[in-house]
């Protein structure tokens, strides 16, 4: 099983997503749920293509974390 972080961003009128560990693998969608589904499909297709071409599948190194800054500190 492969597991990749995806980043979802709100754009002008839609959503976009990418995976820092899979350069060039991107997706868009009208909603957050749709872009997540589209990105899942894009990653499956991307990894399948790498395997079919006998290319290495990148080892995921990315992680995500939220940083909370108290509003009274600003």
N, C-alpha and C positions, 0 to 999 in steps of 0.2 A: 504494500500500500504506500502510495505517495501522499504527502500532506504539504500543502503550500499555503502560505499566508496570502490573502488578497486584501487590497485596499480599495474601498468604495468611496467615491467622491460625488457629491451633488454638483452637477453642472448646470448650465442654462437650459432648463426644461427637461433634463433627463439625468441619468446617473452613469458614471463610468467606473470601471474597475481595472486593476492591473495587479500583477504579482511581482514583487521585487526580485524574486528568485528565478523568474522566467521572462527575461527581457523580450519585449515585442508581443507578449501574450496579453491581449486586452479585450475588453467587452464593454458594451453599452446596453442600456435598457431604460424603459419609461419609468420603472419603479425600482426601489432597492431590492425587492425580491426578484424581479425580473433580471436585473444585472447580475445578481448572485448566481441565478440559474445559468445565465448565459456565460458567465465566467467559469463555472463548473464545466460546462460543455467545452469551452475554449481550452481549458487546461487538459481535459481528457484528450482532445484532438492533438494538442501540442505534444503531450507526452507520448501518445501513440505514434505520432510522426517521428519523434526522436528515436523510439525503439525500432520502428520499421527501417529507419536509415542507419541503424547500428551506431547511433550517437549516444553519448552519456546523458542520462537524466540528471540535471543539477541537484546537488544535495542542498536542501533548504537551510538557509542560515538566518533568515529574517524572523523577527518577532515584533510584537507590538505591545505597547503599554500606554495607559493614560496617565497624565500628570495633572494633579489637581492643584490649583493655585487659589487660595482663599481670596475672595473678591475684596475683602477689607485690607489685604496686603497691597492692593494696587493703588 
